[in-house]
């Protein structure tokens, strides 16, 4: 059964409300304090400061309540104060906050590894290592692949986002704001064309054909026997929630297996019920060699992981993997509780329900905005589960419309709805609601979004 609004309980009233001037005076005061002490390079898309959050609501210090369609970038899938996570953290922190697993280990780390080995695709023997952030997980997945294969080259894709560290910036495709003036970057990273159905020059190209295009380029430009790993987001995140054509991932996986190349699925944003499956690769039956995870794993606490084939991870010498805070005991307790909530409330089913509900509204809006020629400023609606996107364009073409996207996001915020934007061209609205959001709140948020698009289109 899928969890319904009636089966979920909330502390805060699940209703949006904006009072008086926006942003409010307390948020404005905090902004002034921030400017004096926080580096300008850290940007925030919403100019208010949070006081409380629960279910699908974020409440700021001035008492305004916002519908949360961002979930902290797919982090608070079980809500920002899930009772099970809160209780587990309180119990854990009352005993010890840290010992360092590399010094004096503890059961929580082992228990999380057991759960990840169980939940990730494939029935092969697996091993898991815990870290702090998605970028750290990606770095270590590449380290493992290079050591285990004895090769150097790593293949990444157009529109990819893998993090902000030196290696992950090299893997990331978009220059601004992630890479500009931060080089030089780690070497032996090669970029290949992604399957992007909406923007393919040949709209008839199949997933298998798009994969063949990639494979041909790899073999000509690098050589299959020189490639340590292919790293790919099964649904690209920052690049625009791009869902590759059916067959693209399986064809790449088959080639990688044949060539002894490690297939790394970056599920940092798409994992943990977000797409209606535990992991996005499940939609096409792909079993990666290594999966990187973070964001939704621990109900908001910093934790990340890599899980992969035992022969790959066990190839690394003792001491070659780790980190002072990796697998912090409090974060491990939160992860175990969050996974429990996901299973208890069938949040995979909940994500599929959110997709059905939201896509129906968005398709109706797209039709409503269509001109006589059938074109609309909504060029594409895509995604899976509660990882959905609207690509906005200039009507009558596929030319990206970042100005409209920015205006819509701003208009939604003033009406009490937090939405996030993304995309290589800055023209994609992404919808990442907490999986525990009520139907009523989600529909209200979608109606505000629809009104904003119609007003600015």
LINHUZI-V321368 format. One record per backbone hydrogen bond with DSSP energy under -0.5 kcal/mol. NH is the residue of the N-H (numbers start at 0). CO is the residue of the C=O. If there is no record, write none. Layout:
NH & CO
NH & CO
This chain:
2 & 344
6 & 3
7 & 3
7 & 4
14 & 12
16 & 64
19 & 17
27 & 23
28 & 24
29 & 25
30 & 26
31 & 27
32 & 28
33 & 29
34 & 30
35 & 31
35 & 32
36 & 32
36 & 33
37 & 33
41 & 38
42 & 40
50 & 58
51 & 58
53 & 56
56 & 53
57 & 65
58 & 51
59 & 63
60 & 48
62 & 59
64 & 16
65 & 57
65 & 63
66 & 415
67 & 55
67 & 65
68 & 66
68 & 417
72 & 69
73 & 69
74 & 70
75 & 70
76 & 74
78 & 75
81 & 78
85 & 81
86 & 82
87 & 83
88 & 84
89 & 85
90 & 86
91 & 87
92 & 88
93 & 89
94 & 91
95 & 91
102 & 99
103 & 99
104 & 102
108 & 105
109 & 105
110 & 106
111 & 107
112 & 108
113 & 109
114 & 110
115 & 111
116 & 112
117 & 113
118 & 114
119 & 115
126 & 307
128 & 305
130 & 303
136 & 132
137 & 133
138 & 134
139 & 135
140 & 136
141 & 137
142 & 138
143 & 139
144 & 140
145 & 141
146 & 142
147 & 143
148 & 144
149 & 145
150 & 145
151 & 225
152 & 225
153 & 187
154 & 228
155 & 189
157 & 191
159 & 156
168 & 164
169 & 165
170 & 166
171 & 167
172 & 159
173 & 159
176 & 174
178 & 174
179 & 174
181 & 178
185 & 165
189 & 153
191 & 155
195 & 193
198 & 195
199 & 195
199 & 196
202 & 200
204 & 201
206 & 245
209 & 205
210 & 206
211 & 207
212 & 208
213 & 209
214 & 210
215 & 211
216 & 212
217 & 213
218 & 214
219 & 215
220 & 216
221 & 217
222 & 217
225 & 222
226 & 223
227 & 152
227 & 225
228 & 152
229 & 261
230 & 154
231 & 263
233 & 231
235 & 241
239 & 236
240 & 236
243 & 233
243 & 241
247 & 244
250 & 246
251 & 247
252 & 248
253 & 249
254 & 250
255 & 251
256 & 252
257 & 253
258 & 254
259 & 255
259 & 256
260 & 255
261 & 227
263 & 229
263 & 261
264 & 262
264 & 289
265 & 231
265 & 263
266 & 264
266 & 291
270 & 266
271 & 277
272 & 276
273 & 270
274 & 269
274 & 276
275 & 272
281 & 278
282 & 279
283 & 280
284 & 281
285 & 280
287 & 285
288 & 262
289 & 262
290 & 306
291 & 264
292 & 304
295 & 267
296 & 293
297 & 294
298 & 295
299 & 294
300 & 297
302 & 300
303 & 130
304 & 292
305 & 128
306 & 290
307 & 126
308 & 288
309 & 124
311 & 308
312 & 308
313 & 309
314 & 311
315 & 312
319 & 316
325 & 322
326 & 130
327 & 324
331 & 327
332 & 328
333 & 329
334 & 330
335 & 331
336 & 332
337 & 333
338 & 334
339 & 335
340 & 336
341 & 337
342 & 338
343 & 339
344 & 340
345 & 342
346 & 341
349 & 345
350 & 346
351 & 347
352 & 348
353 & 349
354 & 350
355 & 351
356 & 352
357 & 353
358 & 354
359 & 355
360 & 356
361 & 357
362 & 358
363 & 359
364 & 360
365 & 361
366 & 362
367 & 363
368 & 364
369 & 366
370 & 374
373 & 370
378 & 376
378 & 390
379 & 390
381 & 388
383 & 386
385 & 273
386 & 383
387 & 430
388 & 381
389 & 428
390 & 379
391 & 389
391 & 426
392 & 376
393 & 398
394 & 392
396 & 393
400 & 391
404 & 400
405 & 401
406 & 402
407 & 403
408 & 404
409 & 405
410 & 406
411 & 407
412 & 408
413 & 409
414 & 410
414 & 411
415 & 412
416 & 411
417 & 66
418 & 416
419 & 429
421 & 427
422 & 237
423 & 238
425 & 422
427 & 421
428 & 389
429 & 419
429 & 427
430 & 387
431 & 68
431 & 429
433 & 67
434 & 76
435 & 76
436 & 433
441 & 437
442 & 438
443 & 439
444 & 440
445 & 441
446 & 442
447 & 443
448 & 444
449 & 445
450 & 446
451 & 447
452 & 448
453 & 449
454 & 450
455 & 451
456 & 452
